[in-house]
């Protein structure tokens, strides 16, 4: 229902029939028929060519279906020309660049989305991952750290932040992030393993061994068979 609510909110300035048509089109997607949703959105574009929202939805649906990247780009070009400050224009362009295997351009597009909406967590998470993949540890750290402050319980982000920090040779900072992650998920095998591996890499074998023992399944308790009373 997320896209339906977003469409309704952003279309408030449009007339009721256009708004209703877009909502109905996206309901087709919610029902599992993405191709039909795209066809209906395209008809809305034909009738309301100066409305950027259906163009954004068309590009998103094309990316979801796969292929037709040139068509998706054409819709994004028009949408971004109509609403250059709309962060979704740049976010979807980032997804398009990722599909084309252009990570740097994708990261730059996500950065532009964040310029217009700093709270855009999806864009920030993707930007961080792309900068990390390109070995730009400082940019990746910047985004992961902002995410960890906004969502301290997001353990995956803390694990990635710890990895980025260790790549910079900052083992103590990495350990702090892993310990913080363990506070939120003390029984997570992944968190415990990452912390143990850090201890091993930094020459603290005993600490690592102690942690790894917590991952071992306890031996099942042996239940003695109840003896029947003697007949003697």
N, C-alpha and C positions, 0 to 999 in steps of 0.2 A: 504493500500500500504506500510505500515511501514516495514512489514516483507520482502516484496519483495526487497525494497531498501537495507535493511540490508544484505539480502542474497547476493545481487549483489556486495555490497561493500566488504564483508568479503571473497567472493570467487574470488577476483581479481587474486590471484596467481594460481588458478586452470585453467585447459584447458577450452576452450570455450564451448564444448559440455556438460561438467559436470555442468558448471555454468548455461548454458541455461536450462538444465534439472531441476535443483533445482528451478530456477525462474518460470518455467512452473508449477512445482508441487505446489509451494506456490500460484500460480495464481488460482489453483483449490480451495484452501482454501478461497481466496478472493471472488470467485464466489459462495461460500456457501457449497462446497463439501469437508469437512474436511477429511472424511474417504478416499476419492480418493487421496487427497493430501498426506496423510500418506502412502498409498500404493506406490505412486510414489517415495516418499522420501526413503522408505525402499529399493526400487530397486536401487536407487543411492548409498545407503550404501553398498549394495552387490557388486556393481561395483567399488566403491571407499572406501574401508573399513578404510583407513588411513586418511580420510578427516573428521574432527570433526564437521564441520558445519551441514551436513545433520543429524548427530546423535543428535545434539542439537535440530534441528527442529523436528525430530521424537519424542524426549522426550516431547517437548512443545506440539505437536499435541496430543500425548497420554494423557497428563494432561488435555488438553482442552476437549477431548472426554470423559474423566472420565474412571476410571478403569485402568487395565493394569499397575499398579504402579510399579510392579516388572520389567516389560519390559522397562518402562521409566527409572528406576534406572539403569538397565544394560546399556542402551545407554549412560546415563550420566557418568557412571563409565569409559567407554571407552573414551568418549569425553574429560573428565577431565584428563585422563591419557595422551591423545594426546596433550591437550592444557591446562595445569594446571593454567595458568595465565589468561585465558579467563573469565571475570567476569560473562558472561551469564551461564557458567557451574555451578557456585555457586548460582546464582540467581534462576535458574531452580531447583536446588537441594533444595533450600529453599521452593519453591512452592510444591515440592514433599513431604517434611517433613510436611508442613502445611496440605496437603491432608491426611497424615497419623496421624494427631493429635499430632505432636511432636513439639510444639512451640519453645522450647529452641534450639533444633537442627536447626530448620528453621531460628531462629534469628542469630545463629552462622554462618549459610551458607550465609545469607545476609551480615553479617559483613565481611565475606571473599570476597564477591563480591565488597563491598565498599573498601576493602583494595587494590584491583586491579583497581577500577574505583571510586574514591571518588565522582564523579558527578552523580553517578547512583541513580537518585531520586526515582525510583520505589523501589529499594532495600532499600534505607534509610527509605522511608515511611513505608514499611512493617516491617522493623526491629524495628522502633520506636513503632509501634502498638503492636508488639509482646512483647517487653520489658514492655510496659505499661500494657498489659494484665497480665503479670506475677508480676506486682507490683514493677518492677525495675525502679523507678521514675527518677533516675539520668541518666541512659542510655537512657531512653525515652526522657528526656529533651535534652540531648546532640544532638540526631538526629533531633528532632523537631526544635530545635533552629537553627541548620545548614540549615534546609529546609526553615525556615522563613527568614533567611538572604539571601538565594539564590533566594527565591520566596516570597518577602514580601507581595505580593497581594494574596497569597494562604491562604484564610481566614480559611479554615478547619484546616490547620496546626496550626494556631494561637489559635483556639478554643481548640484543643487538648493540645497544649503547656500550655495554661492557666489552663486546668484541671490537668495536671501533676504538675504544680507549686503549685496549691492549695492543692494537696495531700501532698505536702511537708510542708504545713503551710505557704507558701509564698503568702499571699493574695494580697499584694501590687504589686508584680511582675505579678500575674495572672490578676489583674485589668489593668495593663499596656498593656498586650497582647490583652485583650478584647477591650480596647479603640482603640488600633491600628487596630484591625479587623474592628471596627465600622467606622474608617476613610475610609477604602476601600469599605465597604458596609453599609453605614449609615441607609439604609432602610431595612436591613435584619432582619426579625422577630426573627430568631434564635440567631443572635448576640445580639440583644436587650434583649431577654429573658435571655440569659446566663449572661449578665451583671447585669440585675435586680436580678437574683437569687443570684449572688455573693453579691450584696448589702444587700439582705435580710439575707444571712448567716452571714454577718459581722455587723449586727445591724444598717444598714442605710435604714430603711424602707421608709423614705420620698423620697430618691433618687430612690429607687426601684419603688415606686408608680408612680413617675413622668415618669420614663421610660416606665412602663407598659401602661400608658395612651397614649403614642405615638403609641401603637399597636392597640388601639381601633379604629374601623372604624368610620369616621366622620358621623354624622347624615345627611341623604340626605336633600338637600335644598328643602323647600316647595315652590312650584310655585303656586301663586294665579291665579285663573281663571280670565281671562280678561272679564270684564263686558261689555255687549253691551250698547251702549248709550241709554239713556231713550227716549221714544217716546213722552213724555209729552212736 
